[in-house]
Amino acid sequence: MDFLELARQRYSVRSYKSDPVEKEKLSRILDAARLAPTAANRQPYQLIVIHTADREAELLRIYSKLWFVEAPIVICACGVPAKNWVRKDGKNYNDVDVAIVMDHLIMAATASRLGTCWIAAFDPVAAKEVLGLPDGIEPIAFTPLGYAADQPPRKKRKPLSELVRYEKW
């Protein structure tokens, strides 16, 4: 599939079927995330694959929308800030690296006809407790992973003329 078409097809799924995700598809999606570029190729992240069955109540502590636990899998993308590349001005690339990894994961899921929804509005304290994250590990984003039970809405995007500048501001 052409990448631009893939980008057009991806949307934030907020209703999931309970159908299981095939192990082969999950492996391909996780491998796509592994191949994501990171600053200085340090790969300072961890992905936590969580099967939602019988864990709905505790997962809802992290993010309280019921559709969050409809999918058979939820994935948490965590950063390891102490292992990240840091720019000379002190900018730690933790969030950037994890965002790139998560984007690869989400696009690979879309290519596999699976739905996702990038979630940043979660409770980080609950996430650390529920997932048993050690000190120094930062949850950055979550996504359910499963087959969509809804239809994609019409995408609203600004025109390029409002988003792109050439040569200078």
C-alpha positions in Angstrom: 0.0 0.0 0.0 1.2 3.5 -0.8 2.3 5.4 2.3 0.1 8.4 1.6 -2.9 6.2 1.3 -2.0 4.5 4.5 -1.8 7.9 6.2 -5.2 8.7 4.9 -6.7 5.4 6.2 -5.3 5.8 9.8 -7.7 7.2 12.2 -8.3 7.2 16.0 -10.5 4.2 16.6 -12.8 4.5 19.6 -14.8 1.3 19.3 -13.3 -2.2 19.0 -14.4 -5.7 18.3 -13.2 -8.3 20.8 -11.7 -10.5 18.1 -8.2 -11.5 19.0 -5.2 -10.0 17.2 -3.2 -12.7 15.4 0.3 -13.3 16.8 1.9 -12.8 13.4 0.3 -9.4 13.0 1.3 -8.4 16.5 4.9 -9.5 15.8 5.0 -7.5 12.6 3.7 -4.4 14.3 6.2 -4.7 17.1 9.0 -5.2 14.6 8.0 -2.1 12.7 8.2 -0.2 16.0 11.7 -1.7 16.6 12.8 -0.4 13.2 11.9 3.2 14.1 14.8 5.7 14.1 15.8 7.1 17.5 18.4 9.8 18.3 21.9 8.3 18.0 20.1 4.9 17.5 20.0 4.4 21.3 16.5 2.8 21.2 15.7 4.1 24.7 12.2 2.7 25.0 10.2 -0.3 26.1 6.9 -1.4 24.8 4.5 -3.1 27.2 1.9 -5.4 25.5 -1.1 -5.8 27.8 -3.9 -8.3 27.2 -7.1 -6.7 28.4 -9.1 -9.8 29.3 -9.7 -9.9 33.0 -7.7 -6.6 33.5 -10.3 -4.1 32.5 -10.9 -2.6 35.9 -7.2 -1.9 36.6 -6.6 -0.6 33.1 -9.5 1.7 33.4 -7.6 3.4 36.3 -5.1 4.4 33.7 -7.6 5.8 31.2 -11.3 5.7 32.1 -13.0 5.5 28.7 -14.7 2.1 28.2 -13.5 1.7 24.6 -9.9 1.7 26.0 -10.4 -1.9 27.1 -12.7 -3.1 24.3 -9.7 -4.1 22.2 -7.9 -7.4 23.2 -4.6 -5.6 23.5 -3.4 -2.3 24.9 0.2 -1.2 24.3 2.1 1.3 26.5 5.1 3.0 25.0 7.6 4.0 27.7 10.7 6.1 27.6 14.0 5.6 29.4 15.2 9.2 29.8 18.5 8.3 31.4 19.5 6.4 28.2 18.3 9.0 25.7 20.5 11.2 23.6 20.7 14.8 24.9 21.3 17.8 22.7 24.0 20.3 23.7 21.4 22.7 25.1 20.1 20.0 27.4 17.0 18.9 25.4 16.4 15.2 26.1 14.9 13.4 23.1 12.9 10.9 25.2 9.5 12.1 24.1 10.6 12.5 20.5 12.1 9.0 20.2 9.0 7.4 21.8 6.7 9.3 19.6 8.5 8.1 16.5 8.3 4.5 17.8 4.6 4.9 18.5 4.0 6.3 15.1 5.7 3.4 13.4 3.6 1.0 15.6 0.3 2.8 14.7 1.0 2.9 11.0 2.0 -0.7 10.9 -1.2 -1.6 12.7 -3.2 0.4 10.1 -1.3 -1.5 7.3 -2.4 -4.7 9.0 -6.1 -3.5 9.1 -6.0 -3.0 12.8 -7.2 0.0 14.7 -5.4 2.2 17.3 -5.9 5.4 19.1 -3.0 7.4 20.5 -3.7 8.2 24.1 -1.7 10.8 26.0 -4.4 11.9 28.5 -3.9 9.0 30.9 -3.1 9.0 34.6 0.7 8.5 34.8 0.6 7.6 38.5 -2.0 4.9 37.9 0.0 3.7 34.8 3.2 3.3 36.9 1.3 1.4 39.6 -0.8 -0.9 37.3 2.2 -1.7 35.1 4.7 -2.0 37.9 7.1 0.5 36.2 10.4 0.9 38.0 11.9 4.3 38.7 13.4 5.9 35.6 10.8 4.5 33.3 8.3 7.0 31.9 5.0 6.0 30.3 4.6 8.3 27.3 1.6 7.0 25.3 -0.9 4.2 25.2 -3.0 2.7 22.4 -5.6 0.0 22.2 -4.9 -2.5 19.4 -7.6 -4.4 17.7 -10.2 -4.6 15.0 -12.3 -1.5 14.6 -16.0 -1.7 15.3 -16.6 1.9 14.1 -16.1 3.7 10.8 -13.5 6.4 10.1 -14.8 10.0 10.4 -14.0 12.5 7.7 -10.5 13.9 8.4 -10.2 17.6 9.0 -6.7 18.9 8.2 -5.4 22.3 7.5 -4.1 23.0 4.0 -0.3 22.8 3.5 -0.3 26.6 2.9 -1.1 27.1 6.6 1.5 24.6 7.8 4.6 24.9 5.7 7.0 27.7 5.3 10.0 27.8 3.0 13.5 29.1 3.8 12.4 31.3 6.8 9.5 32.0 9.1 
